């Protein structure tokens, strides 16, 4: 059992490194090139390396991105560029990282609740959806039930569309939640 969990953890870590590298290449070509001249320590921190040399880990990740058809390497020029699919993939990652919700000055007393049912065969999408909910600031009430105190309908519509979730996600606005004192405390909403 432990081996399977380690394998899944390692696979998830590889995927995160590939995502960060694709995003870094996207940002270097469209925004600033600060990572191009970064030190080993900064690369380790920014790209999430726990072990191995950054050069070796980056080489592996670049190879995987190339194998997926997201990256083009020109060995003669020594350059990297994203393919059209790679640009679309990186743009989506960039949009997900920039998702935020502007909090109003005062709470309207209503809870925004998200309930979702995403099939097991779409586990990666389900995990991505959960991580986006956490990033926004939602708090998990039950496995597929999350709550947030502020209006977030537009952000959820964007995420639902991008992840192609359709009717698998329900957005509710509730006047109250039973025993919500601990939930209010998490959002600093106690009187």
C-alpha positions in Angstrom: 0.0 0.0 0.0 2.8 2.4 0.8 4.4 1.8 -2.5 1.3 2.9 -4.4 1.0 6.1 -2.3 4.7 6.9 -2.9 4.2 6.3 -6.6 1.2 8.6 -6.8 3.0 11.3 -4.8 6.1 11.1 -7.1 3.9 11.3 -10.2 2.0 14.3 -8.7 5.3 16.0 -7.9 6.6 15.4 -11.5 3.4 16.8 -12.9 3.7 19.9 -10.7 7.3 20.4 -11.8 6.3 20.2 -15.4 3.5 22.7 -14.8 5.8 25.1 -13.2 8.4 24.8 -15.9 5.8 25.3 -18.7 4.5 28.3 -16.8 8.0 29.7 -16.3 8.7 29.4 -20.0 5.4 31.0 -20.8 6.1 33.9 -18.5 9.7 34.3 -19.7 8.5 34.6 -23.3 5.5 36.9 -22.5 6.5 38.8 -19.4 9.9 39.0 -17.5 12.9 36.7 -17.7 13.8 36.7 -14.0 14.0 32.9 -13.8 16.4 32.7 -16.7 19.2 34.1 -14.5 18.1 32.5 -11.2 20.5 30.8 -8.8 20.2 27.1 -8.0 18.7 27.9 -4.6 16.0 30.1 -6.1 15.2 27.4 -8.8 14.9 24.8 -6.1 12.5 27.0 -4.1 10.4 28.2 -7.1 10.1 24.9 -8.9 9.6 22.8 -5.7 12.6 20.5 -6.0 13.1 18.3 -2.9 15.9 16.1 -4.1 18.2 15.7 -7.1 20.0 18.5 -8.9 17.8 21.2 -10.4 19.5 20.7 -13.8 18.8 16.9 -13.9 15.2 17.4 -12.6 14.6 20.2 -15.1 16.0 18.1 -17.9 13.6 15.3 -17.1 10.7 17.6 -16.9 11.6 19.3 -20.2 11.9 15.9 -21.8 8.4 15.0 -20.6 6.9 18.2 -21.8 8.5 17.7 -25.2 7.1 14.1 -25.2 3.6 15.4 -24.5 3.9 17.8 -27.4 3.8 21.0 -25.3 7.5 22.0 -25.8 9.8 22.3 -28.8 13.5 22.1 -28.4 16.0 23.4 -30.9 19.3 21.7 -30.0 21.3 23.6 -32.6 20.2 27.0 -31.3 19.9 25.8 -27.8 16.4 27.3 -27.4 13.1 26.2 -26.0 9.7 27.3 -27.2 6.2 26.3 -26.4 4.0 24.7 -29.1 0.5 26.0 -29.7 -0.8 23.3 -27.3 1.9 24.3 -24.8 0.9 27.9 -25.0 -2.8 27.1 -24.4 -1.8 24.8 -21.5 0.5 27.4 -19.9 -2.1 30.2 -20.4 -4.6 28.1 -18.5 -2.1 27.5 -15.7 -1.3 31.2 -15.6 -5.0 32.0 -15.3 -5.5 29.5 -12.5 -2.6 31.0 -10.6 -4.0 34.5 -10.9 -7.5 33.6 -9.6 -8.5 35.7 -6.7 -11.8 37.0 -5.2 -12.0 40.6 -4.0 -13.5 40.5 -0.5 -16.1 43.2 0.3 -15.7 45.4 3.4 -18.6 43.7 5.2 -20.1 40.2 5.0 -23.7 40.0 3.8 -24.4 37.0 6.1 -24.8 34.5 3.3 -22.7 31.4 2.7 -21.7 30.4 -0.8 -21.7 26.6 -0.9 -20.2 24.5 -3.7 -21.2 20.8 -4.0 -19.6 18.7 -6.6 -19.8 15.1 -7.9 -16.9 14.4 -10.3 -16.4 10.9 -11.6 -13.4 8.8 -10.4 -12.1 8.5 -14.0 -11.7 12.3 -13.9 -9.7 12.2 -10.7 -7.0 14.7 -11.9 -9.7 17.2 -12.7 -11.4 16.7 -9.4 -8.1 17.2 -7.6 -7.4 20.3 -9.6 -10.9 21.7 -8.7 -10.3 21.0 -5.0 -6.9 22.8 -5.1 -8.5 25.8 -6.9 -11.2 25.9 -4.2 -8.5 25.9 -1.5 -6.5 28.6 -3.3 -9.6 30.8 -3.5 -10.1 30.3 0.2 -13.0 27.9 0.4 -13.2 25.7 3.5 -14.1 22.0 3.2 -17.3 21.1 5.2 -17.5 17.5 3.9 -15.7 15.6 1.1 -17.5 17.3 -1.8 -19.0 20.3 0.1 -17.1 23.5 0.4 -18.2 26.9 1.8 -17.1 30.5 1.4 -18.7 33.7 2.8 -18.3 36.1 -0.2 -19.7 36.3 -3.7 -17.7 34.1 -6.1 -20.1 33.1 -8.8 -18.1 34.5 -11.7 -14.9 32.8 -10.6 -16.7 29.5 -10.2 -18.3 29.9 -13.6 -14.8 30.4 -15.1 -13.4 27.4 -13.3 -16.4 25.2 -14.2 -16.0 26.2 -17.9 -12.2 25.7 -18.0 -12.3 22.3 -16.3 -15.4 21.3 -18.3 -17.4 20.3 -15.2 -20.9 21.4 -16.3 -23.6 20.0 -14.1 -21.2 18.2 -11.8 -20.9 21.4 -9.7 -23.7 23.1 -7.9 -23.4 26.6 -6.5 -25.7 27.5 -3.6 -26.3 30.6 -1.6 -27.5 29.8 1.9 -28.8 32.2 4.6 -27.1 30.1 7.2 -25.3 26.9 8.1 -26.1 24.9 11.2 -23.3 25.2 13.8 -21.3 27.6 11.8 -19.4 29.2 14.6 -16.1 27.3 13.8 -16.6 28.2 10.1 -17.1 31.9 11.0 -14.0 31.7 13.1 -11.9 30.4 10.1 -13.0 33.5 8.1 -12.7 35.9 11.0 -16.4 36.7 10.9 -17.2 36.3 14.6 -18.9 39.3 16.3 
